[in-house]
């Protein structure tokens, strides 16, 4: 349940969302005086908000016998479900290998790195690859692309889509030789039509959109990946209240995790990188601090190794840490070539 449904004024709803109170659960343990202080409103208005939330979510009802807690799924069922659901390829087999076959659904994967390393290129590639038909081992789904930096390039998406169709057609010919019938009837414009693009300009817009995605995906159940590029941008500016930032980010991460589980889709969030002074030397570190690192299931750090792009699996509950090199080519993300040099025009 979201605070956007509360029967209060739009200005009060906006103040709640801006302060990080996006769910009824986040309001349940608050006193009206604490809420008034956080929202900078009179205590009478804070009391009105808490009463509305209590009535709407049924906290004042004594009968809890109708509450149903989902669960009771066996570990064997969970394993079978995970193994039977295809992963989303990155178009680099080396990168897929360290990820256990690609980007997994029902999980939140964070990918971070310095500017120019290929984060947006990878995001566009995944938005295209999620549309690979089921007959070819894909999900045949659609993508939601949340762009906070203005880095998404539709011309680049079209270029990667055309290359993907060529590869699918080549694979189809290979299947025909093995007497397996499979037809690819996709146009590049069809691929672009299946990417739902949202341009976000403020952190309040970002929070509001993440809250709206539940309703959007319910209406577009064929969405199989949500990409946020990047989660960091609006939260590294003009934030003197670090406690507020941590609360906002935590709530957003929880919402994304719930989306992944609820709709069996993949969530990929891109993060910016910085340097951290550790034990006498500067080391590459992802932004938003240590607390944020616990908000994702998997974490991949992209970095330069000389002229070669590398991906390092820094965190995963089921895979060991490993590295793989990759390239950003005119066709998209691919395995690294031995003669690959850093191309400054393609980021």
Buried (B, 14 or more C-beta within 10 A) or exposed (E): EBBBEBEBEEEBBBBBBBBBBBBBEBBEEBEBEEBBEBBEBEBEBBBBBBEBBBEBBEEEEEEEEEEEEEEEEEEEEEEEEBEEBBBBBBBBBBBBEBBBBBBBBBBBBBBBBBEBBBBBBBBBBBBBBBBBBEBBEBBBBBBBBBBBBEBBBEEBBBBBBBBBBEBBEEBBEEBEEEEEEBEBEBEBEEBBEBBBBBEBEEBBBBBBBBBEBBEBBEEBEEBBBBBBBBBBBBBBEEEEEEEBBBBBBBBBBBBBBBBBBEBBBBBBBBBBBBEEEEEEEEEBBBBBEEEBBEBBBBBBBBBBEEEBBBBBBBBBEEBEEBBBBBBBBEBBBBBBEEEBEEEEEBB
